[in-house]
Amino acid sequence: MAGPSKLITALDVGSWKVSALIAERTESGDIQVLGTGQRESKGVKRGYVADVGLTEQAVREAMEQAERMAGTNIEDVWVSFSAGGLASNIASVEVELGGNRIEQEDIDELLAAGRSSLDPDGRMILHAQPTLYTIDGLTGVKQPLGLHADTLGVDIHVVLADGSPVRNLDLSVRSAHLDVRSIVAAPVATGHSCLSDEERELGVALIEMGAGITNVSLFIGGTLVGLHSIPLGAADITDDIASAFGTRRDQAERMKCFYGSATASPRDNHDMIDVAPISADDEAGEGHRITRAQLIGVIRQRLDHLMTEVGKGLKELGFAGPVGRQVVLTGGGAELRGMADFAQGVLGRAVRTGRPRGLIGLPPAHSGPGFATLAGLVHYAASDPLDLRVLSPDTQLVHSMKGQGFMQKLIAAFKTGY
C-alpha cells in the first residue's frame, strides 16, 4: 500500500447520490483506483445542503465503503461543489521589471500582487489560479522564468461562490471526521475528466446535467471562462413521471432508467409498461399500464424546457457563431437513452457524451457520465494546482486588474467568431 502522500480521495456530494473514490498515484504517473463507494443523498436539494445530519451520514457511509475496498483509512478529501451561484472571471495584473531577467521572486511578486488585487465583493473565492503570462505584450507565455522583460503580466482565473452553501458543505464533510483539502467547483473538476486538451483550447461547452441542477460552462484557451446554472435536472423528470402516472418516485426512477428515452420511435406506441400504484401497500391499490410512447412524451416535455434554458445559457456565455459548435454532455442525466441526440437536435450543435477517463481500474458501475465529476476531482488533485489564495498579500499591486489580458482578448475573439 502506498503512503498517504500518494493517495487522492475524491468526494462528490450531489442531490441524488454521494460518491467517493480513493486513488493512488503510481511511480509511472498513472492513477490507479483503489476503492469506490456510493450512497443515496437525502440531505442535499438542488446542490445545496439542506440537512447536515443526513448529508454527514451519507458521506460517512460512502467513505467507509470505499475505505473497505481500498483497505486503508482516509483522513482528508477533495470535495466538489455544484450548487447555483458559481461565477467565473479572468483578472489581469502586471509588474514592472525594467528589462531585467525574470527570476522566481519576480514571478512570486506578480502572483502575490494578483492575490492582493482580487475583490470577491462579499462572495467566497473557490479558485484563484494563474493561467498564461504576458511579456511586453507577447501573450500566451506558459513559462517566463529566465526571459528578459520590461513588464511581466499574468491572467488569473477566479471562480466565486456564495459563502454559506460552501460552508454548509464543508461542515457536513468535517462532521464525518474528514479534513477537507479543497472544495472544487464541479465544472472545473469535470473538465479535467471528460474534455480533451484540444477541446479546452479551441473552445467547448460543457453541460453537466445532475439530479437537481444543470451547470453550463464554457472553456477556451484551456480555462473555464464562463458559468451558467439552471435549477433543473434529471430528478425533475422523475418527479414528472411520478406525478403523471400516479406512482412512487422510486418506481418512476426505475421506469425512466429501464424504459425511458429522449428519442421516440413508432414501436413505442405498442410497447406496454406496468405502472405500480402510489399506494402499493393498500390492497385496494391497483396498477395500470401505459405505452412507452406516453412515458417518453412526459420525458421529452421536461427535456424541451431544460434544453431551451441550456440554449439561453449558451447564448449568454457567447457560445455562438462558427466556432461555437462542440458541446459535451455529462452528469447523471446524460445516461438517459438518446440524450445526446436529443440535445444535438435542440441546440443545433455537435453533442457527445462525456465519460470519466484516464483512471486505471475504475469499476464499470462508476464509468458512466454520472461519475465524471468524481473522476475529475482526482485528476484535478493529481495536477497539484497552484492557488493564489495560499499566498500572503505582502506585495503591492503595480498595474490595475482592469487591463485586458490575453485570456480576456481570447474570450472576446471567441464570442465574435474570431
C-alpha positions in Angstrom: 0.0 0.0 0.0 1.3 3.4 -0.9 2.0 6.1 1.7 -0.6 8.8 2.4 1.2 11.3 0.1 0.4 9.2 -2.9 -3.3 8.8 -2.1 -6.0 11.0 -3.5 -9.6 10.8 -2.2 -12.5 12.5 -4.0 -16.0 13.1 -2.7 -18.8 14.1 -4.9 -21.8 15.3 -2.8 -24.8 15.6 -5.2 -28.5 15.9 -5.0 -29.1 12.2 -5.9 -26.1 10.4 -4.7 -22.9 10.8 -2.6 -20.0 9.0 -4.2 -16.4 8.6 -3.0 -13.2 7.4 -4.8 -9.8 6.5 -3.4 -6.9 6.5 -5.9 -3.2 6.2 -5.9 -0.6 7.9 -8.0 1.8 5.3 -9.3 5.6 5.8 -9.9 4.9 5.9 -13.7 2.4 8.8 -13.2 -0.7 6.7 -13.8 -3.7 7.0 -11.4 -4.9 3.6 -10.0 -8.4 3.4 -8.4 -8.2 1.5 -5.1 -11.8 1.8 -3.9 -15.2 3.4 -4.5 -18.3 4.0 -2.5 -21.8 5.3 -3.1 -24.9 6.2 -1.0 -28.2 7.8 -1.7 -28.2 11.5 -1.0 -31.1 12.6 1.2 -29.8 15.8 2.7 -29.0 17.8 -0.5 -31.5 19.7 -2.5 -30.6 21.5 -5.8 -26.9 21.1 -4.9 -27.4 22.8 -1.5 -27.0 21.0 1.8 -30.5 21.1 3.4 -29.8 18.7 6.2 -26.3 18.4 7.7 -27.1 15.2 9.6 -28.4 13.3 6.6 -25.6 14.6 4.4 -22.9 13.7 7.0 -24.4 10.2 7.3 -24.3 9.6 3.5 -20.7 10.9 3.3 -19.6 8.7 6.2 -21.2 5.6 4.7 -19.9 6.2 1.2 -16.4 6.8 2.5 -16.5 3.7 4.7 -17.4 1.6 1.7 -14.5 3.0 -0.3 -12.1 2.5 2.6 -13.1 -1.2 3.0 -12.5 -1.8 -0.7 -9.2 0.1 -0.7 -8.0 -1.4 2.6 -7.0 1.9 4.1 -8.3 4.7 6.3 -8.7 8.2 4.8 -8.2 11.5 6.6 -8.7 14.1 4.0 -10.7 14.6 0.8 -11.2 16.8 -2.2 -14.9 17.8 -2.4 -17.0 19.0 -5.3 -19.4 21.9 -5.2 -22.1 22.2 -7.9 -24.8 24.5 -6.4 -26.0 27.6 -8.2 -24.3 30.9 -7.7 -21.0 29.9 -9.2 -19.3 32.6 -11.3 -16.1 32.6 -13.3 -13.9 35.7 -14.1 -10.5 36.5 -15.5 -8.4 39.1 -13.7 -5.1 40.5 -15.2 -2.2 42.0 -13.3 1.3 43.2 -14.2 4.6 44.1 -12.5 7.4 46.3 -13.9 10.9 44.7 -14.3 12.8 47.4 -16.2 14.3 44.9 -18.8 15.8 42.6 -16.2 15.8 38.9 -16.4 12.8 37.2 -14.9 13.6 35.4 -11.6 11.4 33.2 -9.5 11.0 36.1 -7.0 9.6 38.2 -9.8 7.0 35.6 -10.6 6.2 35.3 -6.8 5.8 39.0 -6.6 3.5 39.0 -9.6 1.3 36.3 -8.2 1.2 37.9 -4.8 0.1 41.1 -6.5 -2.6 39.2 -8.2 -3.8 37.8 -4.9 -4.0 41.3 -3.4 -6.0 42.5 -6.4 -8.8 40.0 -6.0 -12.1 41.5 -4.9 -14.7 38.9 -4.3 -17.3 41.5 -3.5 -18.7 39.7 -0.5 -18.6 36.2 -2.1 -16.2 33.3 -1.5 -13.3 32.6 -3.8 -13.1 28.9 -4.6 -10.3 29.2 -7.1 -7.7 31.8 -8.0 -5.3 30.2 -10.4 -2.7 31.8 -12.8 -3.2 30.7 -16.4 -1.0 32.3 -19.0 1.7 35.0 -18.7 2.3 38.1 -20.8 5.8 39.6 -21.5 6.0 43.1 -23.0 2.8 42.5 -24.9 3.7 38.9 -26.0 0.7 36.8 -24.9 0.3 33.1 -24.1 3.6 32.5 -22.4 3.4 29.4 -20.2 6.8 29.7 -18.5 8.5 33.2 -18.3 11.3 32.2 -16.0 14.7 33.2 -17.3 13.5 35.6 -20.0 14.1 39.4 -20.1 11.2 41.8 -19.9 10.2 45.3 -19.1 6.7 44.2 -18.0 5.5 40.8 -16.8 1.8 40.1 -16.6 -0.4 37.2 -15.8 -4.1 36.2 -16.3 -5.8 34.8 -13.2 -8.8 32.5 -13.4 -11.2 33.2 -10.5 -14.2 31.2 -9.5 -16.6 32.7 -7.0 -19.4 31.1 -5.0 -21.9 32.1 -2.3 -20.3 31.6 1.0 -23.0 30.0 3.1 -23.6 26.9 0.9 -19.9 26.2 0.7 -19.6 26.4 4.5 -22.5 24.1 5.0 -20.9 21.5 2.6 -17.6 21.9 4.5 -19.4 21.4 7.8 -21.2 18.2 6.6 -17.9 16.6 5.4 -16.0 17.6 8.5 -18.8 16.2 10.7 -18.0 12.8 9.1 -14.5 13.2 10.7 -12.8 14.1 7.4 -10.5 17.0 6.7 -11.3 19.0 3.6 -8.3 19.5 1.4 -10.2 21.7 -1.0 -13.7 22.4 -2.2 -13.6 22.4 -6.0 -16.2 23.9 -8.4 -17.8 20.9 -10.2 -17.3 22.3 -13.7 -13.6 22.8 -13.0 -13.2 19.2 -11.9 -15.5 17.7 -14.6 -13.5 19.5 -17.3 -10.4 17.6 -16.2 -12.2 14.3 -16.6 -14.1 14.3 -19.9 -12.6 17.1 -22.0 -9.6 16.7 -24.2 -6.8 19.3 -24.0 -7.6 20.3 -27.6 -11.3 20.8 -26.8 -10.4 23.0 -23.9 -8.0 25.1 -26.0 -10.2 25.5 -29.1 -13.5 26.2 -27.2 -16.1 23.8 -25.9 -19.3 24.0 -23.9 -19.8 21.5 -21.0 -23.3 20.7 -19.9 -23.4 18.8 -16.5 -27.0 17.5 -16.1 -27.2 16.5 -12.4 -30.2 15.4 -10.4 -31.2 18.8 -9.1 -29.1 21.3 -11.1 -27.7 21.7 -14.6 -24.4 23.6 -14.9 -23.4 25.1 -18.3 -19.8 26.1 -18.6 -17.6 27.4 -21.3 -13.9 26.5 -21.8 -11.5 28.3 -24.1 -7.7 28.7 -24.1 -7.5 25.7 -21.7 -9.5 27.6 -19.0 -13.1 27.7 -17.7 -14.2 31.2 -18.7 -17.9 31.3 -18.1 -20.6 29.6 -16.0 -24.4 29.4 -16.0 -26.5 27.4 -13.6 -30.1 26.1 -14.2 -32.1 24.8 -11.2 -33.4 21.9 -13.1 -32.1 18.3 -13.5 -32.8 14.6 -14.0 -34.8 14.4 -10.7 -37.4 16.7 -12.2 -38.0 14.2 -15.0 -38.5 11.5 -12.3 -41.0 13.7 -10.4 -42.9 14.4 -13.7 -43.2 10.7 -14.3 -44.4 10.0 -10.8 -47.0 12.8 -11.0 -48.2 12.0 -14.5 -48.8 8.3 -13.8 -49.6 8.2 -10.1 -46.6 6.2 -8.9 -43.9 6.4 -6.3 -40.6 8.2 -7.0 -38.5 5.0 -6.8 -40.8 3.4 -9.3 -40.7 6.5 -11.6 -36.9 6.4 -11.5 -36.9 2.7 -12.5 -39.3 3.4 -15.4 -37.1 6.3 -16.5 -33.9 4.2 -16.4 -35.3 1.0 -17.9 -37.9 2.2 -20.4 -37.3 5.9 -20.8 -35.7 7.6 -23.7 -35.1 11.1 -25.1 -35.9 9.9 -28.6 -39.1 8.3 -29.9 -39.9 5.6 -32.5 -43.1 4.2 -33.9 -42.7 1.0 -31.9 -43.1 3.0 -28.7 -46.9 3.1 -29.3 -47.1 -0.7 -28.9 -44.7 -1.4 -26.1 -46.6 -1.5 -22.8 -45.2 -0.7 -19.3 -46.7 -1.8 -16.0 -47.1 1.1 -13.5 -47.2 0.3 -9.8 -49.7 2.4 -7.8 -48.5 5.0 -5.4 -50.4 3.2 -2.7 -48.7 -0.1 -3.2 -49.3 -1.2 0.4 -53.0 -0.6 0.0 -54.9 -3.8 -1.0 -57.3 -1.6 -3.0 -54.4 -0.1 -4.9 -54.3 -1.4 -8.5 -51.6 -0.8 -11.0 -52.2 0.1 -14.6 -50.4 0.0 -17.9 -49.2 2.8 -20.2 -47.4 2.8 -23.6 -43.8 3.6 -23.8 -44.8 6.5 -26.0 -46.7 8.0 -23.1 -43.6 7.8 -20.9 -41.3 9.3 -23.5 -43.8 12.1 -24.1 -43.5 13.1 -20.4 -39.7 12.9 -20.5 -39.4 14.9 -23.7 -41.7 17.7 -22.4 -39.3 18.3 -19.5 -36.3 18.0 -21.7 -37.6 20.5 -24.1 -37.9 23.0 -21.3 -34.4 22.2 -19.9 -32.6 22.3 -23.2 -34.3 25.6 -24.0 -32.8 27.0 -20.8 -29.5 25.5 -21.7 -29.6 27.2 -25.1 -30.3 30.5 -23.4 -27.3 29.9 -21.1 -25.0 29.2 -24.1 -26.2 32.4 -25.7 -25.5 34.4 -22.6 -22.0 32.9 -22.5 -21.4 34.0 -26.1 -21.2 30.4 -27.4 -22.3 31.1 -30.9 -21.0 31.5 -34.5 -19.0 29.0 -36.5 -16.6 28.2 -33.6 -19.4 27.6 -31.0 -20.2 24.1 -32.2 -18.8 21.5 -29.9 -20.8 20.5 -26.8 -20.1 17.8 -24.3 -23.0 16.4 -22.2 -22.3 14.7 -18.9 -23.7 14.1 -15.5 -26.3 11.5 -14.4 -28.9 13.0 -16.8 -26.7 12.2 -19.7 -27.2 8.5 -19.1 -30.8 8.7 -20.4 -31.1 6.8 -23.7 -30.8 9.1 -26.7 -30.0 12.1 -24.6 -27.0 13.3 -26.7 -29.0 13.0 -29.9 -31.9 15.0 -28.4 -29.6 17.7 -27.2 -28.0 17.9 -30.6 -31.3 18.4 -32.3 -32.5 21.1 -29.9 -29.2 23.0 -29.6 -28.2 22.6 -33.3 -24.6 21.8 -32.3 -22.4 18.7 -32.3 -23.0 16.9 -28.9 -21.1 14.0 -27.5 -21.4 12.3 -24.1 -18.5 12.9 -21.7 -17.4 9.9 -19.6 -14.6 9.6 -17.0 -11.3 8.7 -18.5 -7.6 8.4 -17.5 -8.2 6.2 -14.4 -6.9 2.7 -14.2 -9.2 0.1 -12.5 -12.3 2.3 -12.5 -15.3 -0.1 -11.9 -17.8 -0.3 -14.7 -20.6 0.9 -12.4 -18.6 4.2 -11.9 -17.5 4.7 -15.5 -20.6 6.5 -16.8 -21.2 10.2 -17.2 -22.8 10.4 -13.8 -19.3 9.9 -12.2 -17.4 12.4 -14.4 -17.1 14.9 -11.6 -15.9 12.3 -9.1 -13.1 11.2 -11.5 -12.3 14.8 -12.4 -11.7 15.6 -8.7 -8.9 13.0 -8.8 -7.4 14.4 -11.9 -7.6 18.0 -10.5 -5.9 16.9 -7.3 -3.2 15.0 -9.2 -2.3 18.1 -11.2 -1.2 19.8 -8.0 -2.9 23.1 -8.9 -1.4 26.4 -7.8 -3.9 28.6 -6.0 -3.2 32.2 -5.2 -5.3 32.1 -2.0 -2.4 30.4 -0.2 0.0 33.3 -0.9 0.4 36.1 1.6 -0.5 39.5 0.3 2.8 41.2 1.1 3.4 43.0 -2.3 1.7 46.0 -3.8 -0.3 45.9 -7.0 1.6 47.6 -9.8 -1.0 47.5 -12.6 -4.7 47.7 -12.3 -6.6 44.5 -12.9 -8.9 46.5 -15.2 -6.4 46.0 -18.1 -7.4 43.4 -20.8 -5.2 40.4 -20.7 -4.6 37.6 -23.2 -7.4 35.4 -21.8 -9.9 38.3 -22.0 -8.9 39.0 -25.6 -9.2 35.3 -26.4 -12.7 35.2 -24.9 -13.8 38.3 -26.8 -12.5 36.8 -30.1 -14.3 33.6 -29.4 -17.6 35.3 -28.7 -17.3 37.3 -32.0 -16.4 34.2 -34.0 -12.7 35.3 -34.3 
